[in-house]
Amino acid sequence: MPAPPISRWGHTWRIALVLGISGLAWGPLAEYQWDRARWWFWLDLAVGVLSFVAIFWRRRFPVAVALTTNIAAGFFLSAGGPATISLFSLSTRRRWREILPVSAAGFASGAAFILFADPTAPSRDFILVDLALLTTIVAITVGWGMYAGSRRELLATLRDRAETAESEQAARIAQARIAERAQIAREMHDVLAHRISIVTMHAGALSYRDDLSADEVKATAATIEQSSRLALVELREVLGVLREGAGDAEPEPPQPTAAAISDLVQRFRDAGMNLVVDVLVDPASIPAPIGRTAYRVVQEGLTNAAKHAPRTRVELTMSGGPETGLTIEVTNRIPAGQRTAASPPASGLGLIGLTERAQLAGGGLHRSTTTDRHVLRVWLPWAA
């Protein structure tokens, strides 16, 4: 894992810490060197300056810089600060195959100086204290570095998890929006298609029939007006879910179930459809989840019959039970001749939506067309 960037303040306190450690380590020996071996003083200072410059490459070459500065610090105490920070930086990587050899080399170099070359040690007791102090410094530096590296990895892991959670949340929101848009489109089609079909059918009748009486024209116009008004109301209800707030939109009404199929059938009959209904199951006994799907199936089937086969006999059959499931079949004859009025445009989305609804409910849709008949059959499991 790459180390985080260091700020200007981070560089400042690190430089101050390095200089402080070098001053404490080299101070007692520097006086001796100045008085008795000035060449050693200048050599020690030069090695310290080079070590100080080298630590700026400790992240690019961590092992080489740490090994060089720690060996140098054993005989040239002015390099003690650079050796400490380079060993600390190496320990943050938490790789024992790097930490152990460098720590051992630094300790051996420092111990060799204390045992054989330190002119300021007055007795053996002080040598043992110096060795214990050296061991403590190395252990604290390594332990502190490993703790910092562990904390750095923990923070990076938490940051990655937070970013992953945010991206997953954004993906879930996007998927929910797509699903909601698809549901709104499906609901708009289911709610409005049959209304617009009725309006189109009656308007088409007015356009090519000239044998209607004034009362019949008035009744047809009233039907068109009523269907158009209901279409606008239902459109407003569906689009109300797109608003940010409730505003002046009414609460969304409950979706119709199988119990509302009788009202739906009556509306198509009132619109002039020659509809024969054979219901062999009590709509009130149909569970609500499949009842909503059944209502949409009947609505789409009758709407398609009104659009593509007007003035023909349409048969609606519903049968089934808890053991066999619910079967809905809408059958209509295919007109033999061409219509004089323009046919309404076919969207192709209604049957796609019905197929999706049936599959989501655990059922299936089958559609077949012969030379004179079109059959739409949907099966739904009773406990969907």
KOLKEVO-482702 format. One record per residue (C-alpha): x, y, z; residue in three letters. Coordinates in steps of 0.02 Angstrom, whole numbers. Layout:
! KOLKEVO-482702
<xx->X	yy->Y	zz->Z	residu->ALA> $
...
//
This chain:
! KOLKEVO-482702
<xx->0	yy->0	zz->0	residu->MET> $
<xx->77	yy->169	zz->-47	residu->PRO> $
<xx->115	yy->287	zz->95	residu->ALA> $
<xx->7	yy->443	zz->107	residu->PRO> $
<xx->82	yy->609	zz->50	residu->PRO> $
<xx->169	yy->717	zz->180	residu->ILE> $
<xx->112	yy->895	zz->207	residu->SER> $
<xx->226	yy->1044	zz->234	residu->ARG> $
<xx->195	yy->1037	zz->420	residu->TRP> $
<xx->234	yy->850	zz->417	residu->GLY> $
<xx->403	yy->884	zz->336	residu->HIS> $
<xx->437	yy->1022	zz->463	residu->THR> $
<xx->411	yy->921	zz->621	residu->TRP> $
<xx->502	yy->771	zz->548	residu->ARG> $
<xx->655	yy->877	zz->509	residu->ILE> $
<xx->649	yy->952	zz->683	residu->ALA> $
<xx->636	yy->778	zz->761	residu->LEU> $
<xx->783	yy->714	zz->658	residu->VAL> $
<xx->892	yy->861	zz->708	residu->LEU> $
<xx->842	yy->841	zz->892	residu->GLY> $
<xx->884	yy->656	zz->897	residu->ILE> $
<xx->1051	yy->685	zz->810	residu->SER> $
<xx->1092	yy->825	zz->932	residu->GLY> $
<xx->1054	yy->719	zz->1085	residu->LEU> $
<xx->1152	yy->570	zz->1018	residu->ALA> $
<xx->1303	yy->665	zz->954	residu->TRP> $
<xx->1315	yy->804	zz->1084	residu->GLY> $
<xx->1422	yy->716	zz->1217	residu->PRO> $
<xx->1540	yy->643	zz->1086	residu->LEU> $
<xx->1554	yy->802	zz->982	residu->ALA> $
<xx->1645	yy->893	zz->1122	residu->GLU> $
<xx->1772	yy->753	zz->1137	residu->TYR> $
<xx->1797	yy->749	zz->949	residu->GLN> $
<xx->1823	yy->938	zz->939	residu->TRP> $
<xx->1952	yy->937	zz->1077	residu->ASP> $
<xx->2049	yy->779	zz->1035	residu->ARG> $
<xx->2009	yy->719	zz->857	residu->ALA> $
<xx->1944	yy->862	zz->755	residu->ARG> $
<xx->1956	yy->762	zz->594	residu->TRP> $
<xx->1833	yy->640	zz->672	residu->TRP> $
<xx->1717	yy->786	zz->712	residu->PHE> $
<xx->1713	yy->846	zz->533	residu->TRP> $
<xx->1696	yy->669	zz->465	residu->LEU> $
<xx->1553	yy->635	zz->586	residu->ASP> $
<xx->1467	yy->796	zz->533	residu->LEU> $
<xx->1489	yy->756	zz->347	residu->ALA> $
<xx->1415	yy->581	zz->370	residu->VAL> $
<xx->1270	yy->657	zz->467	residu->GLY> $
<xx->1233	yy->783	zz->329	residu->VAL> $
<xx->1238	yy->647	zz->195	residu->LEU> $
<xx->1123	yy->537	zz->300	residu->SER> $
<xx->1005	yy->684	zz->323	residu->PHE> $
<xx->998	yy->709	zz->134	residu->VAL> $
<xx->973	yy->522	zz->105	residu->ALA> $
<xx->814	yy->513	zz->210	residu->ILE> $
<xx->720	yy->612	zz->77	residu->PHE> $
<xx->731	yy->454	zz->-31	residu->TRP> $
<xx->678	yy->336	zz->110	residu->ARG> $
<xx->509	yy->302	zz->29	residu->ARG> $
<xx->581	yy->263	zz->-141	residu->ARG> $
<xx->725	yy->156	zz->-75	residu->PHE> $
<xx->670	yy->107	zz->101	residu->PRO> $
<xx->786	yy->-40	zz->132	residu->VAL> $
<xx->943	yy->39	zz->60	residu->ALA> $
<xx->922	yy->205	zz->151	residu->VAL> $
<xx->876	yy->123	zz->317	residu->ALA> $
<xx->1021	yy->-1	zz->308	residu->LEU> $
<xx->1150	yy->131	zz->260	residu->THR> $
<xx->1098	yy->260	zz->390	residu->THR> $
<xx->1083	yy->133	zz->532	residu->ASN> $
<xx->1257	yy->61	zz->499	residu->ILE> $
<xx->1329	yy->236	zz->485	residu->ALA> $
<xx->1244	yy->291	zz->647	residu->ALA> $
<xx->1340	yy->157	zz->743	residu->GLY> $
<xx->1506	yy->250	zz->718	residu->PHE> $
<xx->1447	yy->425	zz->672	residu->PHE> $
<xx->1319	yy->478	zz->800	residu->LEU> $
<xx->1263	yy->632	zz->702	residu->SER> $
<xx->1172	yy->508	zz->589	residu->ALA> $
<xx->1067	yy->447	zz->735	residu->GLY> $
<xx->916	yy->553	zz->686	residu->GLY> $
<xx->913	yy->498	zz->502	residu->PRO> $
<xx->940	yy->317	zz->557	residu->ALA> $
<xx->791	yy->325	zz->676	residu->THR> $
<xx->667	yy->400	zz->552	residu->ILE> $
<xx->723	yy->285	zz->411	residu->SER> $
<xx->702	yy->132	zz->523	residu->LEU> $
<xx->531	yy->198	zz->576	residu->PHE> $
<xx->482	yy->224	zz->394	residu->SER> $
<xx->540	yy->49	zz->349	residu->LEU> $
<xx->441	yy->-26	zz->495	residu->SER> $
<xx->279	yy->52	zz->432	residu->THR> $
<xx->289	yy->-71	zz->286	residu->ARG> $
<xx->270	yy->-213	zz->415	residu->ARG> $
<xx->383	yy->-334	zz->323	residu->ARG> $
<xx->488	yy->-434	zz->444	residu->TRP> $
<xx->607	yy->-493	zz->308	residu->ARG> $
<xx->659	yy->-310	zz->289	residu->GLU> $
<xx->644	yy->-252	zz->470	residu->ILE> $
<xx->745	yy->-389	zz->555	residu->LEU> $
<xx->904	yy->-377	zz->449	residu->PRO> $
<xx->908	yy->-186	zz->455	residu->VAL> $
<xx->874	yy->-182	zz->643	residu->SER> $
<xx->1007	yy->-314	zz->675	residu->ALA> $
<xx->1135	yy->-221	zz->569	residu->ALA> $
<xx->1098	yy->-57	zz->658	residu->GLY> $
<xx->1107	yy->-137	zz->829	residu->PHE> $
<xx->1269	yy->-227	zz->787	residu->ALA> $
<xx->1349	yy->-67	zz->725	residu->SER> $
<xx->1296	yy->30	zz->879	residu->GLY> $
<xx->1349	yy->-110	zz->997	residu->ALA> $
<xx->1521	yy->-122	zz->913	residu->ALA> $
<xx->1547	yy->64	zz->939	residu->PHE> $
<xx->1493	yy->56	zz->1121	residu->ILE> $
<xx->1602	yy->-94	zz->1160	residu->LEU> $
<xx->1760	yy->-48	zz->1065	residu->PHE> $
<xx->1762	yy->133	zz->1007	residu->ALA> $
<xx->1664	yy->243	zz->1127	residu->ASP> $
<xx->1791	yy->355	zz->1215	residu->PRO> $
<xx->1659	yy->433	zz->1330	residu->THR> $
<xx->1609	yy->272	zz->1421	residu->ALA> $
<xx->1694	yy->281	zz->1593	residu->PRO> $
<xx->1657	yy->103	zz->1651	residu->SER> $
<xx->1580	yy->-62	zz->1603	residu->ARG> $
<xx->1421	yy->-20	zz->1698	residu->ASP> $
<xx->1392	yy->127	zz->1580	residu->PHE> $
<xx->1425	yy->12	zz->1432	residu->ILE> $
<xx->1284	yy->-103	zz->1488	residu->LEU> $
<xx->1169	yy->47	zz->1510	residu->VAL> $
<xx->1213	yy->108	zz->1336	residu->ASP> $
<xx->1177	yy->-64	zz->1263	residu->LEU> $
<xx->1009	yy->-72	zz->1353	residu->ALA> $
<xx->968	yy->104	zz->1293	residu->LEU> $
<xx->1015	yy->56	zz->1113	residu->LEU> $
<xx->904	yy->-99	zz->1123	residu->THR> $
<xx->760	yy->5	zz->1190	residu->THR> $
<xx->778	yy->136	zz->1054	residu->ILE> $
<xx->778	yy->6	zz->915	residu->VAL> $
<xx->628	yy->-87	zz->990	residu->ALA> $
<xx->526	yy->72	zz->1015	residu->ILE> $
<xx->566	yy->133	zz->840	residu->THR> $
<xx->515	yy->-31	zz->759	residu->VAL> $
<xx->359	yy->-50	zz->867	residu->GLY> $
<xx->304	yy->129	zz->837	residu->TRP> $
<xx->331	yy->110	zz->650	residu->GLY> $
<xx->232	yy->-52	zz->642	residu->MET> $
<xx->89	yy->27	zz->740	residu->TYR> $
<xx->86	yy->177	zz->622	residu->ALA> $
<xx->86	yy->61	zz->471	residu->GLY> $
<xx->-54	yy->-43	zz->544	residu->SER> $
<xx->-158	yy->111	zz->581	residu->ARG> $
<xx->-123	yy->177	zz->406	residu->ARG> $
<xx->-184	yy->13	zz->329	residu->GLU> $
<xx->-337	yy->13	zz->440	residu->LEU> $
<xx->-384	yy->190	zz->388	residu->LEU> $
<xx->-355	yy->146	zz->205	residu->ALA> $
<xx->-465	yy->-9	zz->224	residu->THR> $
<xx->-603	yy->92	zz->307	residu->LEU> $
<xx->-589	yy->223	zz->171	residu->ARG> $
<xx->-601	yy->91	zz->35	residu->ASP> $
<xx->-751	yy->12	zz->120	residu->ARG> $
<xx->-836	yy->181	zz->134	residu->ALA> $
<xx->-803	yy->218	zz->-50	residu->GLU> $
<xx->-863	yy->44	zz->-98	residu->THR> $
<xx->-1020	yy->66	zz->7	residu->ALA> $
<xx->-1053	yy->235	zz->-74	residu->GLU> $
<xx->-1029	yy->164	zz->-249	residu->SER> $
<xx->-1142	yy->16	zz->-209	residu->GLU> $
<xx->-1272	yy->133	zz->-137	residu->GLN> $
<xx->-1263	yy->240	zz->-294	residu->ALA> $
<xx->-1282	yy->84	zz->-401	residu->ALA> $
<xx->-1433	yy->27	zz->-298	residu->ARG> $
<xx->-1511	yy->199	zz->-316	residu->ILE> $
<xx->-1482	yy->197	zz->-504	residu->ALA> $
<xx->-1559	yy->23	zz->-517	residu->GLN> $
<xx->-1707	yy->77	zz->-411	residu->ALA> $
<xx->-1734	yy->227	zz->-524	residu->ARG> $
<xx->-1728	yy->117	zz->-680	residu->ILE> $
<xx->-1850	yy->-6	zz->-601	residu->ALA> $
<xx->-1964	yy->136	zz->-547	residu->GLU> $
<xx->-1962	yy->211	zz->-721	residu->ARG> $
<xx->-2004	yy->43	zz->-797	residu->ALA> $
<xx->-2145	yy->20	zz->-672	residu->GLN> $
<xx->-2213	yy->194	zz->-708	residu->ILE> $
<xx->-2206	yy->161	zz->-895	residu->ALA> $
<xx->-2296	yy->-5	zz->-872	residu->ARG> $
<xx->-2428	yy->73	zz->-760	residu->GLU> $
<xx->-2457	yy->216	zz->-882	residu->MET> $
<xx->-2483	yy->92	zz->-1022	residu->HIS> $
<xx->-2598	yy->-19	zz->-919	residu->ASP> $
<xx->-2701	yy->125	zz->-853	residu->VAL> $
<xx->-2717	yy->231	zz->-1009	residu->LEU> $
<xx->-2713	yy->111	zz->-1156	residu->ALA> $
<xx->-2888	yy->43	zz->-1135	residu->HIS> $
<xx->-2960	yy->218	zz->-1106	residu->ARG> $
<xx->-2879	yy->286	zz->-1262	residu->ILE> $
<xx->-2934	yy->131	zz->-1359	residu->SER> $
<xx->-3115	yy->163	zz->-1312	residu->ILE> $
<xx->-3100	yy->345	zz->-1364	residu->VAL> $
<xx->-3020	yy->293	zz->-1529	residu->THR> $
<xx->-3153	yy->162	zz->-1563	residu->MET> $
<xx->-3297	yy->281	zz->-1535	residu->HIS> $
<xx->-3215	yy->423	zz->-1630	residu->ALA> $
<xx->-3183	yy->305	zz->-1774	residu->GLY> $
<xx->-3364	yy->252	zz->-1773	residu->ALA> $
<xx->-3419	yy->434	zz->-1785	residu->LEU> $
<xx->-3301	yy->465	zz->-1929	residu->SER> $
<xx->-3367	yy->332	zz->-2047	residu->TYR> $
<xx->-3547	yy->297	zz->-1990	residu->ARG> $
<xx->-3676	yy->417	zz->-2061	residu->ASP> $
<xx->-3830	yy->320	zz->-2007	residu->ASP> $
<xx->-3824	yy->369	zz->-1823	residu->LEU> $
<xx->-3966	yy->469	zz->-1748	residu->SER> $
<xx->-3939	yy->629	zz->-1654	residu->ALA> $
<xx->-3963	yy->539	zz->-1488	residu->ASP> $
<xx->-3837	yy->405	zz->-1536	residu->GLU> $
<xx->-3709	yy->536	zz->-1587	residu->VAL> $
<xx->-3738	yy->627	zz->-1424	residu->LYS> $
<xx->-3718	yy->467	zz->-1323	residu->ALA> $
<xx->-3558	yy->422	zz->-1416	residu->THR> $
<xx->-3487	yy->596	zz->-1389	residu->ALA> $
<xx->-3530	yy->583	zz->-1204	residu->ALA> $
<xx->-3437	yy->417	zz->-1195	residu->THR> $
<xx->-3285	yy->495	zz->-1278	residu->ILE> $
<xx->-3290	yy->641	zz->-1158	residu->GLU> $
<xx->-3307	yy->530	zz->-1005	residu->GLN> $
<xx->-3167	yy->413	zz->-1061	residu->SER> $
<xx->-3053	yy->561	zz->-1100	residu->SER> $
<xx->-3086	yy->637	zz->-930	residu->ARG> $
<xx->-3051	yy->472	zz->-841	residu->LEU> $
<xx->-2891	yy->453	zz->-943	residu->ALA> $
<xx->-2832	yy->624	zz->-886	residu->LEU> $
<xx->-2873	yy->585	zz->-704	residu->VAL> $
<xx->-2781	yy->420	zz->-710	residu->GLU> $
<xx->-2634	yy->500	zz->-798	residu->LEU> $
<xx->-2624	yy->631	zz->-660	residu->ARG> $
<xx->-2627	yy->494	zz->-528	residu->GLU> $
<xx->-2487	yy->397	zz->-611	residu->VAL> $
<xx->-2378	yy->549	zz->-641	residu->LEU> $
<xx->-2402	yy->604	zz->-461	residu->GLY> $
<xx->-2270	yy->479	zz->-406	residu->VAL> $
<xx->-2140	yy->575	zz->-507	residu->LEU> $
<xx->-2153	yy->730	zz->-398	residu->ARG> $
<xx->-2022	yy->770	zz->-267	residu->GLU> $
<xx->-2154	yy->808	zz->-137	residu->GLY> $
<xx->-2338	yy->773	zz->-118	residu->ALA> $
<xx->-2388	yy->946	zz->-180	residu->GLY> $
<xx->-2567	yy->944	zz->-236	residu->ASP> $
<xx->-2561	yy->763	zz->-292	residu->ALA> $
<xx->-2684	yy->647	zz->-208	residu->GLU> $
<xx->-2619	yy->493	zz->-116	residu->PRO> $
<xx->-2586	yy->351	zz->-236	residu->GLU> $
<xx->-2741	yy->240	zz->-242	residu->PRO> $
<xx->-2727	yy->52	zz->-211	residu->PRO> $
<xx->-2701	yy->-53	zz->-365	residu->GLN> $
<xx->-2859	yy->-140	zz->-429	residu->PRO> $
<xx->-2877	yy->-325	zz->-393	residu->THR> $
<xx->-2979	yy->-466	zz->-468	residu->ALA> $
<xx->-3136	yy->-399	zz->-382	residu->ALA> $
<xx->-3131	yy->-248	zz->-498	residu->ALA> $
<xx->-3132	yy->-354	zz->-657	residu->ILE> $
<xx->-3323	yy->-348	zz->-665	residu->SER> $
<xx->-3321	yy->-157	zz->-671	residu->ASP> $
<xx->-3186	yy->-165	zz->-804	residu->LEU> $
<xx->-3291	yy->-285	zz->-909	residu->VAL> $
<xx->-3444	yy->-172	zz->-892	residu->GLN> $
<xx->-3346	yy->-21	zz->-955	residu->ARG> $
<xx->-3296	yy->-115	zz->-1112	residu->PHE> $
<xx->-3475	yy->-173	zz->-1138	residu->ARG> $
<xx->-3537	yy->5	zz->-1115	residu->ASP> $
<xx->-3413	yy->56	zz->-1249	residu->ALA> $
<xx->-3496	yy->-62	zz->-1371	residu->GLY> $
<xx->-3388	yy->-217	zz->-1361	residu->MET> $
<xx->-3473	yy->-383	zz->-1399	residu->ASN> $
<xx->-3403	yy->-469	zz->-1246	residu->LEU> $
<xx->-3446	yy->-642	zz->-1180	residu->VAL> $
<xx->-3381	yy->-678	zz->-1004	residu->VAL> $
<xx->-3366	yy->-850	zz->-924	residu->ASP> $
<xx->-3296	yy->-835	zz->-748	residu->VAL> $
<xx->-3280	yy->-1005	zz->-664	residu->LEU> $
<xx->-3193	yy->-941	zz->-508	residu->VAL> $
<xx->-3247	yy->-819	zz->-374	residu->ASP> $
<xx->-3143	yy->-659	zz->-400	residu->PRO> $
<xx->-3154	yy->-619	zz->-214	residu->ALA> $
<xx->-3063	yy->-782	zz->-173	residu->SER> $
<xx->-2914	yy->-741	zz->-283	residu->ILE> $
<xx->-2764	yy->-684	zz->-178	residu->PRO> $
<xx->-2725	yy->-499	zz->-194	residu->ALA> $
<xx->-2548	yy->-520	zz->-270	residu->PRO> $
<xx->-2609	yy->-621	zz->-420	residu->ILE> $
<xx->-2774	yy->-526	zz->-420	residu->GLY> $
<xx->-2682	yy->-367	zz->-469	residu->ARG> $
<xx->-2592	yy->-460	zz->-608	residu->THR> $
<xx->-2755	yy->-540	zz->-665	residu->ALA> $
<xx->-2838	yy->-370	zz->-677	residu->TYR> $
<xx->-2697	yy->-305	zz->-787	residu->ARG> $
<xx->-2705	yy->-461	zz->-896	residu->VAL> $
<xx->-2891	yy->-439	zz->-927	residu->VAL> $
<xx->-2869	yy->-253	zz->-956	residu->GLN> $
<xx->-2730	yy->-277	zz->-1084	residu->GLU> $
<xx->-2818	yy->-421	zz->-1171	residu->GLY> $
<xx->-2980	yy->-326	zz->-1194	residu->LEU> $
<xx->-2887	yy->-168	zz->-1244	residu->THR> $
<xx->-2793	yy->-261	zz->-1380	residu->ASN> $
<xx->-2956	yy->-338	zz->-1442	residu->ALA> $
<xx->-3036	yy->-165	zz->-1448	residu->ALA> $
<xx->-2888	yy->-93	zz->-1542	residu->LYS> $
<xx->-2854	yy->-229	zz->-1669	residu->HIS> $
<xx->-3020	yy->-320	zz->-1687	residu->ALA> $
<xx->-3163	yy->-197	zz->-1659	residu->PRO> $
<xx->-3345	yy->-250	zz->-1682	residu->ARG> $
<xx->-3297	yy->-433	zz->-1664	residu->THR> $
<xx->-3349	yy->-560	zz->-1534	residu->ARG> $
<xx->-3229	yy->-565	zz->-1385	residu->VAL> $
<xx->-3231	yy->-707	zz->-1259	residu->GLU> $
<xx->-3156	yy->-693	zz->-1084	residu->LEU> $
<xx->-3134	yy->-850	zz->-980	residu->THR> $
<xx->-3066	yy->-862	zz->-803	residu->MET> $
<xx->-3046	yy->-1030	zz->-716	residu->SER> $
<xx->-2940	yy->-1118	zz->-588	residu->GLY> $
<xx->-2916	yy->-1136	zz->-402	residu->GLY> $
<xx->-2785	yy->-1160	zz->-265	residu->PRO> $
<xx->-2733	yy->-1329	zz->-336	residu->GLU> $
<xx->-2721	yy->-1285	zz->-520	residu->THR> $
<xx->-2684	yy->-1099	zz->-518	residu->GLY> $
<xx->-2776	yy->-962	zz->-612	residu->LEU> $
<xx->-2798	yy->-968	zz->-801	residu->THR> $
<xx->-2858	yy->-817	zz->-899	residu->ILE> $
<xx->-2899	yy->-829	zz->-1083	residu->GLU> $
<xx->-2950	yy->-689	zz->-1199	residu->VAL> $
<xx->-3007	yy->-744	zz->-1374	residu->THR> $
<xx->-3065	yy->-638	zz->-1519	residu->ASN> $
<xx->-3098	yy->-667	zz->-1703	residu->ARG> $
<xx->-2986	yy->-583	zz->-1830	residu->ILE> $
<xx->-3084	yy->-464	zz->-1943	residu->PRO> $
<xx->-3103	yy->-529	zz->-2120	residu->ALA> $
<xx->-3093	yy->-359	zz->-2207	residu->GLY> $
<xx->-2996	yy->-199	zz->-2188	residu->GLN> $
<xx->-3060	yy->-61	zz->-2076	residu->ARG> $
<xx->-3112	yy->101	zz->-2157	residu->THR> $
<xx->-3045	yy->202	zz->-2012	residu->ALA> $
<xx->-2862	yy->214	zz->-1971	residu->ALA> $
<xx->-2802	yy->84	zz->-1847	residu->SER> $
<xx->-2729	yy->148	zz->-1684	residu->PRO> $
<xx->-2539	yy->133	zz->-1673	residu->PRO> $
<xx->-2472	yy->-24	zz->-1595	residu->ALA> $
<xx->-2346	yy->10	zz->-1458	residu->SER> $
<xx->-2291	yy->-170	zz->-1434	residu->GLY> $
<xx->-2262	yy->-135	zz->-1249	residu->LEU> $
<xx->-2423	yy->-206	zz->-1177	residu->GLY> $
<xx->-2385	yy->-389	zz->-1206	residu->LEU> $
<xx->-2205	yy->-363	zz->-1153	residu->ILE> $
<xx->-2267	yy->-290	zz->-990	residu->GLY> $
<xx->-2390	yy->-431	zz->-967	residu->LEU> $
<xx->-2254	yy->-560	zz->-997	residu->THR> $
<xx->-2146	yy->-476	zz->-865	residu->GLU> $
<xx->-2290	yy->-470	zz->-741	residu->ARG> $
<xx->-2333	yy->-653	zz->-769	residu->ALA> $
<xx->-2152	yy->-708	zz->-750	residu->GLN> $
<xx->-2128	yy->-604	zz->-593	residu->LEU> $
<xx->-2283	yy->-688	zz->-520	residu->ALA> $
<xx->-2212	yy->-860	zz->-563	residu->GLY> $
<xx->-2327	yy->-892	zz->-709	residu->GLY> $
<xx->-2319	yy->-878	zz->-897	residu->GLY> $
<xx->-2401	yy->-803	zz->-1050	residu->LEU> $
<xx->-2445	yy->-890	zz->-1213	residu->HIS> $
<xx->-2509	yy->-806	zz->-1369	residu->ARG> $
<xx->-2566	yy->-891	zz->-1528	residu->SER> $
<xx->-2644	yy->-832	zz->-1691	residu->THR> $
<xx->-2733	yy->-937	zz->-1822	residu->THR> $
<xx->-2816	yy->-887	zz->-1984	residu->THR> $
<xx->-2973	yy->-825	zz->-1897	residu->ASP> $
<xx->-2938	yy->-816	zz->-1711	residu->ARG> $
<xx->-2818	yy->-737	zz->-1587	residu->HIS> $
<xx->-2794	yy->-815	zz->-1415	residu->VAL> $
<xx->-2707	yy->-740	zz->-1264	residu->LEU> $
<xx->-2684	yy->-861	zz->-1120	residu->ARG> $
<xx->-2601	yy->-822	zz->-953	residu->VAL> $
<xx->-2574	yy->-943	zz->-810	residu->TRP> $
<xx->-2534	yy->-881	zz->-634	residu->LEU> $
<xx->-2496	yy->-984	zz->-478	residu->PRO> $
<xx->-2629	yy->-965	zz->-346	residu->TRP> $
<xx->-2508	yy->-929	zz->-204	residu->ALA> $
<xx->-2402	yy->-802	zz->-300	residu->ALA> $
//
